[in-house]
Amino acid sequence: MQITSKRTITEKEGYEAMLYMLMDYWELTGSNDLTDILSGGEYIQKDTPADSIFWEYWLQAIEKVRKYGAPPLKKLYL
Protein backbone atom coordinates (compact mmCIF):
# COMPACT_ATOMS: atom_id res chain seq x y z
CA MET A 1 0.00 0.00 0.00
CA GLN A 2 1.50 3.31 -1.07
CA ILE A 3 0.87 6.39 1.09
CA THR A 4 -0.58 9.30 -0.88
CA SER A 5 -1.95 11.54 1.88
CA LYS A 6 -1.15 15.25 1.75
CA ARG A 7 -2.85 16.20 5.06
CA THR A 8 -0.64 17.76 7.73
CA ILE A 9 -0.59 17.94 11.51
CA THR A 10 1.31 20.12 13.94
CA GLU A 11 4.52 19.04 15.61
CA LYS A 12 2.64 18.66 18.91
CA GLU A 13 -0.08 16.53 17.30
CA GLY A 14 2.62 14.39 15.69
CA TYR A 15 4.33 13.84 19.03
CA GLU A 16 1.06 12.95 20.75
CA ALA A 17 0.07 10.66 17.88
CA MET A 18 3.43 8.90 18.23
CA LEU A 19 2.70 8.33 21.93
CA TYR A 20 -0.74 6.90 21.16
CA MET A 21 0.69 4.64 18.46
CA LEU A 22 3.47 3.31 20.66
CA MET A 23 1.08 2.69 23.57
CA ASP A 24 -1.41 0.92 21.29
CA TYR A 25 1.34 -1.15 19.66
CA TRP A 26 2.64 -2.22 23.06
CA GLU A 27 -0.90 -3.14 24.22
CA LEU A 28 -1.50 -5.19 21.04
CA THR A 29 1.83 -7.01 20.99
CA GLY A 30 3.40 -6.71 24.44
CA SER A 31 6.67 -6.02 22.64
CA ASN A 32 9.20 -3.64 24.16
CA ASP A 33 11.56 -4.17 21.25
CA LEU A 34 12.05 -1.00 19.24
CA THR A 35 13.33 -3.01 16.28
CA ASP A 36 9.88 -4.63 15.95
CA ILE A 37 8.30 -1.22 15.55
CA LEU A 38 10.95 0.18 13.23
CA SER A 39 11.07 -2.86 10.96
CA GLY A 40 7.34 -2.69 10.30
CA GLY A 41 7.19 1.06 9.86
CA GLU A 42 10.19 1.63 7.61
CA TYR A 43 9.72 2.14 3.89
CA ILE A 44 10.53 -0.74 1.56
CA GLN A 45 9.77 1.38 -1.52
CA LYS A 46 8.99 5.07 -1.93
CA ASP A 47 6.08 5.91 0.40
CA THR A 48 5.41 2.20 1.07
CA PRO A 49 5.76 0.85 4.62
CA ALA A 50 7.11 -2.67 5.10
CA ASP A 51 3.92 -3.48 7.01
CA SER A 52 0.90 -1.57 5.66
CA ILE A 53 -0.94 -1.89 8.97
CA PHE A 54 1.52 0.60 10.46
CA TRP A 55 -0.02 3.34 8.32
CA GLU A 56 -3.43 2.38 9.68
CA TYR A 57 -2.06 2.49 13.26
CA TRP A 58 -0.67 5.94 12.53
CA LEU A 59 -4.00 7.23 11.15
CA GLN A 60 -5.83 5.85 14.19
CA ALA A 61 -3.33 7.58 16.49
CA ILE A 62 -3.86 10.91 14.71
CA GLU A 63 -7.62 10.54 15.03
CA LYS A 64 -7.21 9.92 18.78
CA VAL A 65 -5.23 13.16 19.11
CA ARG A 66 -7.90 15.07 17.21
CA LYS A 67 -10.73 13.49 19.19
CA TYR A 68 -9.24 13.26 22.70
CA GLY A 69 -6.21 15.55 22.70
CA ALA A 70 -3.02 14.43 24.40
CA PRO A 71 -2.78 10.98 25.99
CA PRO A 72 -3.62 10.92 29.72
CA LEU A 73 -0.94 12.24 32.04
CA LYS A 74 1.20 9.58 33.62
CA LYS A 75 1.08 9.52 37.40
CA LEU A 76 4.48 9.35 38.99
CA TYR A 77 4.73 7.70 42.36
CA LEU A 78 7.85 8.68 44.23
BANURO-808642 format. One record per atom (N, C-alpha, C): residue number from 0; residue in three letters; atom name; z, x, y. Coordinates in steps of 0.1 Angstrom, whole numbers. Each point is the difference from the previous one (the first is absolute). Layout:
// BANURO-808642
REC pos code site     Z     X     Y
REC NUM  ALA   CA     Z     X     Y
...
// end
This chain:
// BANURO-808642
REC pos code site     Z     X     Y
REC   0  MET    N     0     8   -12
REC   0  MET   CA     0    -8    12
REC   0  MET    C     0     9    12
REC   1  GLN    N   -10    -2     9
REC   1  GLN   CA    -1     8    12
REC   1  GLN    C     7    -8    11
REC   2  ILE    N     8     8     9
REC   2  ILE   CA     7    -6    11
REC   2  ILE    C   -10    -1    12
REC   3  THR    N    -1   -12     6
REC   3  THR   CA    -9    -2    11
REC   3  THR    C     7    -6    12
REC   4  SER    N    13    -1     0
REC   4  SER   CA     8    -7    10
REC   4  SER    C    -1     9    13
REC   5  LYS    N    -1    -7    11
REC   5  LYS   CA     1     7    13
REC   5  LYS    C    12    -5     9
REC   6  ARG    N     9    -8    -6
REC   6  ARG   CA    12    -4     7
REC   6  ARG    C     9    11     2
REC   7  THR    N     8     0    11
REC   7  THR   CA     9    11     3
REC   7  THR    C    14    -6     1
REC   8  ILE    N    10     9    -2
REC   8  ILE   CA    14    -3     2
REC   8  ILE    C     6    11     9
REC   9  THR    N    12    -2     5
REC   9  THR   CA     6    10     8
REC   9  THR    C     7    11    -9
REC  10  GLU    N     3    11     6
REC  10  GLU   CA     7    10    -8
REC  10  GLU    C    13    -5    -6
REC  11  LYS    N     7    -8     8
REC  11  LYS   CA    13    -6    -5
REC  11  LYS    C    -3    -9   -12
REC  12  GLU    N    -9    -9     1
REC  12  GLU   CA    -4    -9   -11
REC  12  GLU    C    -4     8   -12
REC  13  GLY    N    -8    11     2
REC  13  GLY   CA    -4     8   -11
REC  13  GLY    C    12     6    -7
REC  14  TYR    N     9     5     7
REC  14  TYR   CA    12     6    -6
REC  14  TYR    C     8   -10    -8
REC  15  GLU    N     2   -12     6
REC  15  GLU   CA     7   -10    -6
REC  15  GLU    C    -7    -5   -13
REC  16  ALA    N   -13    -1     1
REC  16  ALA   CA    -8    -4   -11
REC  16  ALA    C     1    10   -12
REC  17  MET    N     0    13     4
REC  17  MET   CA     2    10   -10
REC  17  MET    C    14    -2    -7
REC  18  LEU    N    10    -3     7
REC  18  LEU   CA    13    -2    -6
REC  18  LEU    C     0   -12    -9
REC  19  TYR    N    -6   -11     4
REC  19  TYR   CA    -1   -11    -9
REC  19  TYR    C    -8     3   -13
REC  20  MET    N   -11     7     2
REC  20  MET   CA    -8     4   -12
REC  20  MET    C     7     9    -9
REC  21  LEU    N     7    10     5
REC  21  LEU   CA     8     9    -9
REC  21  LEU    C    11    -8    -7
REC  22  MET    N     7    -8     7
REC  22  MET   CA    11    -8    -6
REC  22  MET    C    -6    -9   -11
REC  23  ASP    N   -11    -7     3
REC  23  ASP   CA    -6    -9   -10
REC  23  ASP    C    -5     8   -12
REC  24  TYR    N    -6    11     3
REC  24  TYR   CA    -5     8   -11
REC  24  TYR    C    11     5    -9
REC  25  TRP    N    11     4     6
REC  25  TRP   CA    12     4    -8
REC  25  TRP    C     5   -11    -8
REC  26  GLU    N     1   -12     6
REC  26  GLU   CA     5   -12    -7
REC  26  GLU    C    -9    -4   -12
REC  27  LEU    N   -13     1     2
REC  27  LEU   CA   -10    -3   -11
REC  27  LEU    C     0    10   -11
REC  28  THR    N     2    13     3
REC  28  THR   CA    -2    10   -10
REC  28  THR    C    13     8    -4
REC  29  GLY    N     9     0     9
REC  29  GLY   CA    12     8    -2
REC  29  GLY    C    -2    15     1
REC  30  SER    N   -12     4     5
REC  30  SER   CA    -4    14     1
REC  30  SER    C     5     6    13
REC  31  ASN    N     7    11    -1
REC  31  ASN   CA     4     8    12
REC  31  ASN    C   -10    12     2
REC  32  ASP    N   -10     0    -8
REC  32  ASP   CA   -10    12     0
REC  32  ASP    C   -10    -2    11
REC  33  LEU    N     0     8    10
REC  33  LEU   CA   -10    -1    11
REC  33  LEU    C   -14     2    -5
REC  34  THR    N    -2     8   -10
REC  34  THR   CA   -13     2    -5
REC  34  THR    C    -6   -12    -6
REC  35  ASP    N     8    -9    -5
REC  35  ASP   CA    -5   -13    -5
REC  35  ASP    C    -7    -8    11
REC  36  ILE    N     7     0    11
REC  36  ILE   CA    -5    -8    12
REC  36  ILE    C   -12     7     6
REC  37  LEU    N     1    13     2
REC  37  LEU   CA   -12     7     6
REC  37  LEU    C   -12    -1    -9
REC  38  SER    N     1     1   -13
REC  38  SER   CA   -11     1    -9
REC  38  SER    C    -8   -14     0
REC  39  GLY    N     8   -11     2
REC  39  GLY   CA    -7   -13     0
REC  39  GLY    C    -6    -3    14
REC  40  GLY    N     6     5    10
REC  40  GLY   CA    -4    -3    14
REC  40  GLY    C   -11     9     5
REC  41  GLU    N    -2    12    -5
REC  41  GLU   CA   -10     9     5
REC  41  GLU    C   -14    -5    -2
REC  42  TYR    N    -9     4     9
REC  42  TYR   CA   -14    -4    -2
REC  42  TYR    C    -7     8   -10
REC  43  ILE    N    -8    -7    -8
REC  43  ILE   CA    -8     7   -10
REC  43  ILE    C   -15     1     4
REC  44  GLN    N    -3    -9    10
REC  44  GLN   CA   -13     1     7
REC  44  GLN    C     3    -5    14
REC  45  LYS    N   -10     1     9
REC  45  LYS   CA     3    -4    14
REC  45  LYS    C     5   -14     0
REC  46  ASP    N    12    -2     6
REC  46  ASP   CA     6   -13     2
REC  46  ASP    C     3    -8   -13
REC  47  THR    N     1     7   -11
REC  47  THR   CA     3    -6   -13
REC  47  THR    C    12     6    -7
REC  48  PRO    N    11    -8     0
REC  48  PRO   CA    12     6    -6
REC  48  PRO    C    -2     1   -16
REC  49  ALA    N     7    10    -5
REC  49  ALA   CA     0     2   -15
REC  49  ALA    C     4   -13    -7
REC  50  ASP    N    10    -6     5
REC  50  ASP   CA     5   -13    -6
REC  50  ASP    C    -1   -11    11
REC  51  SER    N   -10    -9    -2
REC  51  SER   CA    -2   -10    10
REC  51  SER    C    12    -9     3
REC  52  ILE    N     9    -1    -9
REC  52  ILE   CA    12    -8     3
REC  52  ILE    C     8     5    11
REC  53  PHE    N    -1    13     3
REC  53  PHE   CA     8     6    11
REC  53  PHE    C    -5    -6    13
REC  54  TRP    N   -12    -3     2
REC  54  TRP   CA    -5    -6    12
REC  54  TRP    C     6   -14     2
REC  55  GLU    N     1    -7   -11
REC  55  GLU   CA     7   -13     0
REC  55  GLU    C    15     1     3
REC  56  TYR    N     6    10    -6
REC  56  TYR   CA    15     2     4
REC  56  TYR    C     1     3    15
REC  57  TRP    N    -9     8     5
REC  57  TRP   CA     0     3    14
REC  57  TRP    C    -2   -12     9
REC  58  LEU    N    -9    -9    -3
REC  58  LEU   CA    -2   -12     7
REC  58  LEU    C    12    -9     0
REC  59  GLN    N     6    -1   -12
REC  59  GLN   CA    12    -8    -2
REC  59  GLN    C    11     5     9
REC  60  ALA    N     1    13     1
REC  60  ALA   CA    11     7     8
REC  60  ALA    C    -2    -3    15
REC  61  ILE    N   -13     0     4
REC  61  ILE   CA    -3    -3    14
REC  61  ILE    C     3   -14     3
REC  62  GLU    N    -3    -9    -9
REC  62  GLU   CA     3   -14     2
REC  62  GLU    C    15    -2     1
REC  63  LYS    N     8     7    -8
REC  63  LYS   CA    15    -1     1
REC  63  LYS    C     5     4    14
REC  64  VAL    N    -6    11     5
REC  64  VAL   CA     4     5    14
REC  64  VAL    C    -3   -11    10
REC  65  ARG    N   -12    -6    -1
REC  65  ARG   CA    -4   -10    10
REC  65  ARG    C     9   -13    -2
REC  66  LYS    N     3    -3   -12
REC  66  LYS   CA     8   -12    -2
REC  66  LYS    C    15     1     2
REC  67  TYR    N     5    12    -5
REC  67  TYR   CA    15     2     1
REC  67  TYR    C     5    10     9
REC  68  GLY    N    -9     9     5
REC  68  GLY   CA     4    11     8
REC  68  GLY    C     4    11    -9
REC  69  ALA    N     9     9     6
REC  69  ALA   CA     4    12    -8
REC  69  ALA    C     8    -4   -12
REC  70  PRO    N     0     9   -10
REC  70  PRO   CA     8    -3   -12
REC  70  PRO    C    15     0     4
REC  71  PRO    N     8    -7    -8
REC  71  PRO   CA    14    -1     3
REC  71  PRO    C     6    14     2
REC  72  LEU    N    10     0     9
REC  72  LEU   CA     7    13     2
REC  72  LEU    C     8     3   -12
REC  73  LYS    N     0    13    -3
REC  73  LYS   CA     8     5   -11
REC  73  LYS    C    15     2     4
REC  74  LYS    N     9    -5    -8
REC  74  LYS   CA    14     2     3
REC  74  LYS    C     5    13    -5
REC  75  LEU    N     6     8     8
REC  75  LEU   CA     5    13    -4
REC  75  LEU    C    15    -2    -3
REC  76  TYR    N     4     5   -11
REC  76  TYR   CA    15    -1    -3
REC  76  TYR    C     5    15     0
REC  77  LEU    N     8     3     9
REC  77  LEU   CA     5    14     1
REC  77  LEU    C    14     0    -6
// end
